[in-house]
Amino acid sequence: MSYLPNIIYFILVVATFGFFGKNLLKIWRRFEYGKGKEENRLTNIPRRLTELFSFGFIQQKMFRDPLAGIMHAFIFWGFIIVSLGTAELLISGIFPFMHLGHLLGEDSKVYHAFLWSQDFGNFIVLAAIIFAIVRRLTFPPKRFQGLEKASRVDAMYVLIFIAALVFTSLVLVGSRAQAGLVPASAVPVGNALASMFSFAVTDWVMFDKGMFWVHSFVLFGFTTFLPYSKHQHLIWVWPNIFFRNHHKRGRLRPMIFDENAESFGVHKPEEFTWKQLLDSYTCVECGRCTEVCPANVTGKPLDPRKIMHDIKYSLINHTTTPEAEHRPLIGGSYVTPDELWSCTTCGACMEACPLYIEHIPAIVDMRRYLTMTEGAFPEEAQAVFRNLENNGSPWAFSPANRADWAKDLPVTTMAQKSDVEYLFWVGCAGSYDDRYTGVTKSIAKILNKADISFSILGTEERCNGDTARRLGNEYLADAQIQENIGTMQKYNVKKIVTGCPHCFNTIKNEYPDFGFKAEVIHHSELIADLVKTGRVKSTEVPAESAVQDVTFHDSCYLGRHNQVYEEPRKSLLHVPGVKLTEMPRNKEKGFCCGAGGGRMWLEETIGERVNENRAKEAIATGATTIATACPFCMTMMNDGIKSQGKEATVNVKDIAEIVANSLT
């Protein structure tokens, strides 16, 4: 017996997988090119391993799109089954005596079960791949339509490779059945496919040997091609899930200010962290982020998928060419400023991404460069920064007037009475905005009705830092945060309630990075608890009341960023007579109002206005009241309703107003 074929096969296997490993190592070293300071991604190892199983193997997020989820699950789970057969193929190709039939016995039930699993696994993968190819060619999802031609071709190459891989595997096991080497009953699909070649085959043993080499060369070709394909996400998704962020999605990590730094923020790929560069390679450009991005949906230039694509190819450019040929990341061949300033930081992209890519931190890091290094921010932001510096608020109102809303109300300041259960953090909108001061008064009414002791900071309160941070002015945000922390530490604040999700998110999730931690709750959470415990009780809403038919708009910074979905709804449904109708896009799929990410203060001149898109959806429910739980959302929804000429028939109210007006 000659061992020459086995020796040749061994050389091919070592060469193929050696080349594969070398390419993966080369790409991994590109991630190390990122010199940005990354946080500890090795905390809570048991949880991370559990997430590898639930998010990676079970693929929870994929099933949000049932059709695509089922198709992808068939391919992925089938591939896992098929991989066992691939391992057996490689081992037996080098060591013939390691064939499972020899080891387990040709008549063994375990071996027959293995053969059946390979036949079934290859079949479901082939069926799913054929469906995927037909779908792309005949009725592609809208999210595929923005793909560059190179990406579409790459995807088709991968699908054809996989189809060839599982087809040749089926024919291979079928040829063995035809040759009498394995029972045909254990491989019915493969046997049927192989029989199609019976008109040309006279020696099934020789045909089997030929198919072994054909299948092996397809496998070697696919393995060699994978590191050059965008579908290398098959590899990078595992470390990306393992190292995923365990903080709340709404948190931005603080900048480290280096007095000797030549610039702040990110404008070169090497200024990202290794995890951000890993994100860019993990992206498979499926477009799930694109189809839910409010900026993209309304005709803005931002495409979160493209942001990842641009970071990846900027990294390749900077790591494979001389410095003189490096193309700028921002404002050149890749990311444009308009893309970055279109982002509302709503988190829809990160919620939709099945690979747990973190788009928002990368976008804000590039905004930081534009703002703090280049001074290249939207013109409207100049006045906002000036007001924040001079008045401690985005509005040009005096800090001395911050507590004017509380005149003639039983509300104390912390300077007057600090021995209270809660600091009521009012926020800038709650202090100054004519419409939202009514919400502030409603929250105070509920607190007083429930006999909860609270005080406000009054003239000592300053903007929480959210606006400056999301507009890229980390230096200004840092000053605001430090001043607020000093004030709260002076009063030994332990519990905070606020009516603004942006204040809520920043103080709860970001202030701990600056040395301050307290129990922070949103007013919807407190109201829901007061309702549940019976500390506040509502009367029946009159039949003619405008708040009888309600739809609720989820605030991104309350919902997606902090997973507070049910409490606002429970608060509303506690009011007798209120009927809640959900918009099609609700809860984790809720559509942004357009004000997040500092865009509350910027003009919207490109495409459809985001708030008008959302207002149309709310009006279509037939509700007479749109309930909100955020000052920015209230402003944007009011403007959206007016743009549709419905202000006479549709009201916008905060949940606190609805509950407060119903109290006995």
LUMPA-880964 format. One record per residue (C-alpha): x negated, y negated, z negated; residue in three letters. Coordinates in steps of 0.5 Angstrom, whole numbers, plus 500, padded with zeros to 3 digits. Layout:
# residues N
u / v / w / rest
X / Y / Z / ALA
...
This chain:
# residues 664
u / v / w / rest
500 / 500 / 500 / MET
497 / 493 / 502 / SER
497 / 488 / 497 / TYR
495 / 482 / 502 / LEU
503 / 479 / 503 / PRO
503 / 479 / 495 / ASN
496 / 475 / 495 / ILE
498 / 470 / 500 / ILE
505 / 469 / 497 / TYR
501 / 468 / 490 / PHE
497 / 463 / 494 / ILE
503 / 459 / 497 / LEU
507 / 459 / 490 / VAL
501 / 456 / 487 / VAL
500 / 451 / 492 / ALA
507 / 449 / 492 / THR
508 / 448 / 485 / PHE
501 / 445 / 484 / GLY
503 / 440 / 489 / PHE
509 / 439 / 486 / PHE
506 / 438 / 479 / GLY
501 / 434 / 482 / LYS
506 / 429 / 485 / ASN
510 / 429 / 478 / LEU
504 / 427 / 474 / LEU
503 / 422 / 479 / LYS
510 / 419 / 478 / ILE
509 / 419 / 471 / TRP
503 / 415 / 470 / ARG
507 / 410 / 474 / ARG
511 / 409 / 468 / PHE
505 / 408 / 464 / GLU
504 / 402 / 468 / TYR
509 / 399 / 464 / GLY
506 / 395 / 459 / LYS
512 / 392 / 455 / GLY
513 / 394 / 448 / LYS
518 / 400 / 448 / GLU
522 / 401 / 441 / GLU
521 / 408 / 438 / ASN
525 / 413 / 442 / ARG
523 / 419 / 438 / LEU
528 / 418 / 432 / THR
533 / 423 / 430 / ASN
530 / 429 / 435 / ILE
536 / 434 / 433 / PRO
541 / 429 / 436 / ARG
537 / 428 / 442 / ARG
537 / 435 / 443 / LEU
544 / 436 / 442 / THR
545 / 430 / 447 / GLU
541 / 434 / 452 / LEU
546 / 439 / 452 / PHE
552 / 435 / 452 / SER
550 / 430 / 457 / PHE
546 / 434 / 461 / GLY
548 / 441 / 461 / PHE
556 / 439 / 460 / ILE
556 / 433 / 464 / GLN
561 / 429 / 460 / GLN
561 / 423 / 464 / LYS
561 / 426 / 471 / MET
569 / 428 / 470 / PHE
571 / 421 / 469 / ARG
572 / 422 / 477 / ASP
575 / 429 / 477 / PRO
574 / 430 / 484 / LEU
566 / 429 / 484 / ALA
566 / 432 / 477 / GLY
568 / 438 / 479 / ILE
564 / 438 / 486 / MET
558 / 436 / 482 / HIS
559 / 441 / 476 / ALA
559 / 447 / 481 / PHE
553 / 445 / 484 / ILE
549 / 444 / 478 / PHE
552 / 450 / 474 / TRP
551 / 454 / 480 / GLY
544 / 452 / 481 / PHE
543 / 454 / 474 / ILE
545 / 461 / 475 / ILE
541 / 461 / 482 / VAL
535 / 459 / 478 / SER
535 / 466 / 475 / LEU
535 / 469 / 482 / GLY
529 / 464 / 484 / THR
525 / 466 / 478 / ALA
526 / 473 / 480 / GLU
524 / 472 / 487 / LEU
518 / 469 / 485 / LEU
515 / 474 / 480 / ILE
517 / 480 / 485 / SER
514 / 477 / 491 / GLY
507 / 477 / 487 / ILE
508 / 483 / 483 / PHE
513 / 488 / 486 / PRO
514 / 492 / 480 / PHE
517 / 486 / 477 / MET
523 / 487 / 481 / HIS
529 / 487 / 476 / LEU
532 / 493 / 480 / GLY
526 / 497 / 478 / HIS
526 / 494 / 471 / LEU
533 / 495 / 469 / LEU
535 / 501 / 473 / GLY
538 / 500 / 480 / GLU
545 / 503 / 477 / ASP
544 / 499 / 471 / SER
551 / 495 / 469 / LYS
546 / 489 / 467 / VAL
543 / 489 / 474 / TYR
549 / 489 / 477 / HIS
552 / 484 / 473 / ALA
546 / 480 / 475 / PHE
547 / 481 / 482 / LEU
554 / 479 / 482 / TRP
552 / 472 / 478 / SER
547 / 471 / 484 / GLN
552 / 472 / 489 / ASP
558 / 468 / 486 / PHE
553 / 462 / 484 / GLY
550 / 462 / 491 / ASN
557 / 462 / 494 / PHE
560 / 456 / 489 / ILE
554 / 452 / 490 / VAL
555 / 453 / 498 / LEU
562 / 451 / 498 / ALA
561 / 445 / 494 / ALA
555 / 443 / 498 / ILE
559 / 444 / 504 / ILE
565 / 440 / 501 / PHE
560 / 434 / 499 / ALA
557 / 434 / 506 / ILE
564 / 434 / 509 / VAL
566 / 428 / 504 / ARG
560 / 424 / 506 / ARG
561 / 424 / 513 / LEU
569 / 424 / 514 / THR
572 / 420 / 507 / PHE
566 / 417 / 503 / PRO
568 / 414 / 497 / PRO
567 / 406 / 497 / LYS
561 / 406 / 493 / ARG
557 / 410 / 498 / PHE
558 / 405 / 503 / GLN
553 / 400 / 501 / GLY
548 / 405 / 501 / LEU
542 / 403 / 506 / GLU
541 / 408 / 512 / LYS
535 / 411 / 509 / ALA
538 / 413 / 502 / SER
544 / 416 / 506 / ARG
539 / 420 / 510 / VAL
535 / 422 / 504 / ASP
542 / 425 / 501 / ALA
544 / 429 / 507 / MET
537 / 432 / 507 / TYR
537 / 434 / 500 / VAL
544 / 437 / 501 / LEU
542 / 441 / 508 / ILE
536 / 443 / 504 / PHE
540 / 446 / 498 / ILE
545 / 449 / 503 / ALA
540 / 452 / 507 / ALA
537 / 455 / 500 / LEU
543 / 458 / 498 / VAL
545 / 461 / 505 / PHE
539 / 464 / 506 / THR
539 / 467 / 499 / SER
546 / 470 / 500 / LEU
544 / 473 / 507 / VAL
538 / 476 / 503 / LEU
542 / 479 / 498 / VAL
547 / 481 / 503 / GLY
541 / 484 / 508 / SER
539 / 489 / 502 / ARG
546 / 491 / 501 / ALA
546 / 493 / 508 / GLN
539 / 496 / 508 / ALA
542 / 500 / 502 / GLY
537 / 497 / 497 / LEU
543 / 494 / 492 / VAL
550 / 496 / 492 / PRO
555 / 492 / 497 / ALA
560 / 492 / 491 / SER
556 / 487 / 487 / ALA
554 / 482 / 493 / VAL
561 / 482 / 497 / PRO
559 / 475 / 499 / VAL
552 / 476 / 501 / GLY
554 / 482 / 504 / ASN
559 / 479 / 509 / ALA
555 / 474 / 511 / LEU
549 / 479 / 512 / ALA
554 / 483 / 516 / SER
555 / 477 / 521 / MET
548 / 479 / 524 / PHE
549 / 486 / 525 / SER
550 / 485 / 532 / PHE
542 / 483 / 533 / ALA
539 / 487 / 527 / VAL
537 / 494 / 528 / THR
533 / 495 / 522 / ASP
536 / 492 / 516 / TRP
529 / 493 / 511 / VAL
525 / 489 / 516 / MET
531 / 484 / 516 / PHE
531 / 484 / 509 / ASP
523 / 482 / 509 / LYS
524 / 477 / 514 / GLY
529 / 474 / 510 / MET
525 / 474 / 504 / PHE
520 / 470 / 507 / TRP
525 / 465 / 511 / VAL
528 / 464 / 504 / HIS
522 / 463 / 500 / SER
519 / 458 / 506 / PHE
526 / 454 / 505 / VAL
525 / 454 / 497 / LEU
517 / 451 / 498 / PHE
520 / 446 / 503 / GLY
525 / 443 / 498 / PHE
520 / 444 / 492 / THR
515 / 440 / 496 / THR
520 / 435 / 499 / PHE
523 / 433 / 492 / LEU
518 / 428 / 489 / PRO
519 / 424 / 495 / TYR
526 / 424 / 495 / SER
531 / 420 / 491 / LYS
534 / 426 / 488 / HIS
528 / 427 / 484 / GLN
533 / 425 / 479 / HIS
534 / 432 / 478 / LEU
527 / 432 / 474 / ILE
527 / 425 / 471 / TRP
534 / 425 / 468 / VAL
532 / 430 / 462 / TRP
527 / 425 / 459 / PRO
532 / 419 / 461 / ASN
537 / 423 / 457 / ILE
533 / 425 / 451 / PHE
530 / 418 / 450 / PHE
536 / 414 / 451 / ARG
538 / 408 / 447 / ASN
541 / 410 / 440 / HIS
543 / 403 / 438 / HIS
550 / 400 / 440 / LYS
550 / 398 / 447 / ARG
551 / 391 / 446 / GLY
544 / 390 / 442 / ARG
539 / 386 / 446 / LEU
532 / 388 / 443 / ARG
528 / 381 / 440 / PRO
522 / 379 / 444 / MET
515 / 379 / 441 / ILE
512 / 372 / 442 / PHE
505 / 372 / 444 / ASP
502 / 365 / 443 / GLU
497 / 367 / 449 / ASN
502 / 369 / 454 / ALA
501 / 366 / 461 / GLU
509 / 368 / 461 / SER
515 / 370 / 458 / PHE
520 / 375 / 460 / GLY
519 / 380 / 466 / VAL
517 / 378 / 473 / HIS
512 / 384 / 475 / LYS
514 / 391 / 474 / PRO
508 / 392 / 469 / GLU
512 / 388 / 464 / GLU
517 / 392 / 464 / PHE
517 / 398 / 458 / THR
515 / 405 / 461 / TRP
523 / 407 / 459 / LYS
525 / 401 / 464 / GLN
521 / 404 / 469 / LEU
523 / 411 / 468 / LEU
530 / 408 / 469 / ASP
529 / 406 / 476 / SER
526 / 413 / 478 / TYR
532 / 416 / 475 / THR
537 / 413 / 479 / CYS
540 / 417 / 484 / VAL
544 / 411 / 487 / GLU
551 / 414 / 486 / CYS
554 / 407 / 486 / GLY
558 / 409 / 480 / ARG
555 / 403 / 477 / CYS
557 / 399 / 483 / THR
564 / 400 / 484 / GLU
566 / 398 / 477 / VAL
561 / 392 / 476 / CYS
566 / 386 / 476 / PRO
561 / 381 / 480 / ALA
560 / 386 / 485 / ASN
568 / 388 / 486 / VAL
569 / 380 / 486 / THR
564 / 379 / 492 / GLY
558 / 377 / 488 / LYS
551 / 379 / 490 / PRO
550 / 383 / 484 / LEU
549 / 391 / 485 / ASP
546 / 394 / 479 / PRO
544 / 400 / 483 / ARG
540 / 395 / 487 / LYS
537 / 392 / 481 / ILE
534 / 399 / 479 / MET
532 / 401 / 487 / HIS
528 / 394 / 487 / ASP
525 / 395 / 480 / ILE
523 / 402 / 483 / LYS
520 / 400 / 490 / TYR
517 / 394 / 487 / SER
513 / 399 / 482 / LEU
511 / 403 / 488 / ILE
508 / 397 / 491 / ASN
504 / 394 / 485 / HIS
501 / 401 / 484 / THR
500 / 403 / 491 / THR
497 / 397 / 494 / THR
492 / 392 / 493 / PRO
494 / 386 / 489 / GLU
493 / 381 / 495 / ALA
499 / 385 / 498 / GLU
504 / 385 / 491 / HIS
510 / 383 / 493 / ARG
514 / 378 / 488 / PRO
519 / 382 / 484 / LEU
524 / 376 / 483 / ILE
525 / 371 / 489 / GLY
522 / 375 / 494 / GLY
523 / 382 / 497 / SER
527 / 385 / 492 / TYR
531 / 382 / 486 / VAL
534 / 375 / 488 / THR
536 / 370 / 482 / PRO
543 / 370 / 484 / ASP
544 / 377 / 483 / GLU
541 / 376 / 476 / LEU
545 / 370 / 474 / TRP
552 / 374 / 477 / SER
551 / 379 / 471 / CYS
557 / 378 / 466 / THR
553 / 383 / 461 / THR
560 / 387 / 461 / CYS
556 / 394 / 460 / GLY
561 / 397 / 465 / ALA
555 / 399 / 469 / CYS
552 / 403 / 463 / MET
558 / 406 / 461 / GLU
559 / 409 / 468 / ALA
552 / 411 / 469 / CYS
552 / 419 / 468 / PRO
544 / 419 / 467 / LEU
545 / 413 / 462 / TYR
541 / 408 / 465 / ILE
540 / 401 / 462 / GLU
541 / 396 / 467 / HIS
543 / 390 / 462 / ILE
536 / 390 / 458 / PRO
532 / 389 / 465 / ALA
537 / 384 / 468 / ILE
536 / 380 / 461 / VAL
529 / 381 / 461 / ASP
528 / 378 / 468 / MET
533 / 372 / 466 / ARG
528 / 371 / 460 / ARG
522 / 370 / 465 / TYR
527 / 365 / 470 / LEU
529 / 361 / 464 / THR
523 / 360 / 459 / MET
517 / 361 / 464 / THR
520 / 358 / 471 / GLU
525 / 353 / 468 / GLY
529 / 356 / 474 / ALA
536 / 357 / 471 / PHE
543 / 354 / 473 / PRO
544 / 347 / 473 / GLU
550 / 347 / 468 / GLU
546 / 351 / 463 / ALA
541 / 345 / 462 / GLN
547 / 342 / 458 / ALA
549 / 348 / 454 / VAL
542 / 349 / 452 / PHE
541 / 341 / 450 / ARG
548 / 342 / 446 / ASN
545 / 348 / 442 / LEU
539 / 345 / 440 / GLU
542 / 338 / 438 / ASN
549 / 340 / 436 / ASN
548 / 348 / 434 / GLY
554 / 349 / 439 / SER
555 / 350 / 446 / PRO
560 / 344 / 446 / TRP
558 / 337 / 445 / ALA
561 / 336 / 438 / PHE
558 / 334 / 432 / SER
556 / 339 / 427 / PRO
560 / 335 / 422 / ALA
567 / 336 / 425 / ASN
566 / 344 / 425 / ARG
570 / 345 / 419 / ALA
576 / 340 / 421 / ASP
581 / 345 / 423 / TRP
581 / 347 / 416 / ALA
583 / 340 / 413 / LYS
589 / 341 / 409 / ASP
589 / 349 / 409 / LEU
587 / 353 / 403 / PRO
580 / 354 / 405 / VAL
574 / 354 / 401 / THR
566 / 353 / 404 / THR
561 / 357 / 401 / MET
558 / 351 / 398 / ALA
564 / 350 / 394 / GLN
565 / 358 / 393 / LYS
560 / 363 / 394 / SER
563 / 369 / 390 / ASP
568 / 371 / 395 / VAL
569 / 378 / 398 / GLU
568 / 376 / 405 / TYR
564 / 370 / 409 / LEU
569 / 368 / 415 / PHE
565 / 367 / 420 / TRP
569 / 362 / 425 / VAL
564 / 361 / 431 / GLY
564 / 355 / 435 / CYS
570 / 357 / 439 / ALA
574 / 358 / 433 / GLY
571 / 351 / 430 / SER
572 / 347 / 436 / TYR
576 / 349 / 442 / ASP
583 / 346 / 441 / ASP
587 / 353 / 443 / ARG
582 / 357 / 439 / TYR
583 / 354 / 433 / THR
590 / 356 / 432 / GLY
587 / 363 / 432 / VAL
582 / 361 / 427 / THR
588 / 359 / 423 / LYS
592 / 365 / 424 / SER
586 / 369 / 421 / ILE
586 / 365 / 415 / ALA
593 / 366 / 414 / LYS
593 / 373 / 414 / ILE
587 / 373 / 410 / LEU
591 / 369 / 405 / ASN
597 / 373 / 405 / LYS
593 / 379 / 404 / ALA
590 / 376 / 398 / ASP
583 / 377 / 400 / ILE
578 / 372 / 398 / SER
574 / 369 / 403 / PHE
570 / 362 / 405 / SER
567 / 359 / 411 / ILE
560 / 356 / 412 / LEU
563 / 350 / 415 / GLY
558 / 345 / 417 / THR
552 / 349 / 415 / GLU
555 / 354 / 421 / GLU
551 / 354 / 427 / ARG
552 / 358 / 434 / CYS
550 / 366 / 433 / ASN
545 / 366 / 439 / GLY
549 / 370 / 444 / ASP
549 / 365 / 449 / THR
542 / 363 / 449 / ALA
540 / 370 / 449 / ARG
544 / 372 / 455 / ARG
542 / 366 / 459 / LEU
535 / 368 / 457 / GLY
533 / 363 / 452 / ASN
530 / 367 / 447 / GLU
526 / 362 / 444 / TYR
532 / 358 / 442 / LEU
536 / 364 / 440 / ALA
531 / 365 / 435 / ASP
531 / 359 / 432 / ALA
539 / 359 / 431 / GLN
538 / 366 / 429 / ILE
533 / 364 / 423 / GLN
537 / 358 / 421 / GLU
543 / 362 / 420 / ASN
540 / 368 / 417 / ILE
537 / 363 / 412 / GLY
544 / 360 / 410 / THR
547 / 367 / 409 / MET
541 / 369 / 405 / GLN
542 / 363 / 401 / LYS
549 / 365 / 399 / TYR
547 / 372 / 398 / ASN
553 / 374 / 404 / VAL
554 / 382 / 404 / LYS
561 / 382 / 408 / LYS
563 / 378 / 414 / ILE
569 / 378 / 418 / VAL
569 / 374 / 425 / THR
574 / 373 / 430 / GLY
569 / 373 / 436 / CYS
567 / 379 / 439 / PRO
560 / 376 / 441 / HIS
559 / 373 / 434 / CYS
561 / 380 / 431 / PHE
556 / 384 / 436 / ASN
550 / 379 / 435 / THR
551 / 379 / 427 / ILE
552 / 386 / 427 / LYS
547 / 389 / 432 / ASN
542 / 384 / 433 / GLU
541 / 380 / 426 / TYR
538 / 386 / 423 / PRO
532 / 386 / 428 / ASP
531 / 379 / 425 / PHE
531 / 381 / 417 / GLY
539 / 380 / 416 / PHE
544 / 386 / 415 / LYS
551 / 386 / 412 / ALA
557 / 389 / 413 / GLU
560 / 386 / 419 / VAL
567 / 387 / 422 / ILE
572 / 384 / 427 / HIS
578 / 381 / 425 / HIS
582 / 386 / 429 / SER
579 / 392 / 425 / GLU
581 / 388 / 418 / LEU
588 / 387 / 421 / ILE
589 / 394 / 423 / ALA
586 / 396 / 416 / ASP
591 / 391 / 412 / LEU
597 / 394 / 416 / VAL
595 / 401 / 415 / LYS
594 / 400 / 407 / THR
601 / 396 / 407 / GLY
597 / 389 / 405 / ARG
601 / 385 / 410 / VAL
608 / 387 / 413 / LYS
611 / 384 / 419 / SER
618 / 383 / 421 / THR
622 / 385 / 427 / GLU
620 / 381 / 433 / VAL
626 / 378 / 436 / PRO
629 / 381 / 442 / ALA
628 / 374 / 446 / GLU
621 / 373 / 444 / SER
616 / 372 / 449 / ALA
611 / 377 / 445 / VAL
616 / 383 / 446 / GLN
613 / 386 / 452 / ASP
605 / 386 / 451 / VAL
599 / 388 / 455 / THR
592 / 388 / 452 / PHE
586 / 386 / 455 / HIS
580 / 389 / 452 / ASP
574 / 384 / 450 / SER
567 / 388 / 453 / CYS
563 / 386 / 447 / TYR
569 / 389 / 442 / LEU
570 / 395 / 447 / GLY
565 / 398 / 451 / ARG
559 / 395 / 447 / HIS
562 / 397 / 440 / ASN
567 / 402 / 442 / GLN
573 / 398 / 438 / VAL
579 / 400 / 442 / TYR
584 / 402 / 438 / GLU
584 / 397 / 432 / GLU
587 / 392 / 436 / PRO
592 / 396 / 439 / ARG
594 / 399 / 432 / LYS
595 / 392 / 430 / SER
600 / 390 / 435 / LEU
604 / 396 / 435 / LEU
605 / 395 / 427 / HIS
609 / 389 / 429 / VAL
616 / 392 / 430 / PRO
619 / 390 / 437 / GLY
613 / 390 / 441 / VAL
612 / 394 / 447 / LYS
605 / 395 / 449 / LEU
604 / 396 / 457 / THR
597 / 398 / 459 / GLU
593 / 395 / 465 / MET
590 / 401 / 469 / PRO
583 / 399 / 468 / ARG
583 / 399 / 460 / ASN
579 / 401 / 454 / LYS
572 / 404 / 457 / GLU
574 / 402 / 464 / LYS
577 / 395 / 462 / GLY
575 / 390 / 467 / PHE
571 / 384 / 464 / CYS
574 / 377 / 464 / CYS
568 / 374 / 467 / GLY
565 / 370 / 461 / ALA
560 / 374 / 458 / GLY
553 / 374 / 459 / GLY
553 / 366 / 458 / GLY
557 / 366 / 464 / ARG
563 / 362 / 460 / MET
559 / 356 / 461 / TRP
557 / 357 / 469 / LEU
560 / 355 / 475 / GLU
563 / 361 / 479 / GLU
562 / 359 / 486 / THR
561 / 366 / 490 / ILE
567 / 370 / 492 / GLY
573 / 371 / 488 / GLU
573 / 369 / 481 / ARG
573 / 375 / 476 / VAL
578 / 372 / 471 / ASN
583 / 371 / 477 / GLU
582 / 379 / 479 / ASN
584 / 381 / 472 / ARG
589 / 376 / 471 / ALA
593 / 379 / 477 / LYS
592 / 386 / 474 / GLU
595 / 383 / 467 / ALA
601 / 380 / 471 / ILE
602 / 386 / 475 / ALA
604 / 390 / 469 / THR
610 / 386 / 468 / GLY
608 / 383 / 461 / ALA
610 / 377 / 458 / THR
604 / 376 / 453 / THR
597 / 378 / 455 / ILE
594 / 379 / 448 / ALA
587 / 378 / 447 / THR
582 / 379 / 441 / ALA
576 / 374 / 444 / CYS
576 / 366 / 445 / PRO
572 / 367 / 451 / PHE
577 / 372 / 454 / CYS
583 / 367 / 452 / MET
580 / 362 / 456 / THR
579 / 366 / 462 / MET
586 / 369 / 462 / MET
589 / 363 / 461 / ASN
585 / 360 / 467 / ASP
587 / 366 / 471 / GLY
594 / 366 / 469 / ILE
594 / 358 / 471 / LYS
591 / 360 / 478 / SER
597 / 365 / 479 / GLN
602 / 359 / 477 / GLY
605 / 364 / 472 / LYS
603 / 360 / 466 / GLU
611 / 358 / 465 / ALA
613 / 366 / 464 / THR
606 / 369 / 462 / VAL
603 / 367 / 455 / ASN
596 / 369 / 452 / VAL
596 / 370 / 445 / LYS
591 / 373 / 440 / ASP
593 / 379 / 436 / ILE
592 / 375 / 430 / ALA
597 / 370 / 432 / GLU
602 / 375 / 434 / ILE
601 / 379 / 427 / VAL
601 / 372 / 423 / ALA
607 / 370 / 426 / ASN
611 / 376 / 424 / SER
609 / 376 / 417 / LEU
614 / 376 / 412 / THR
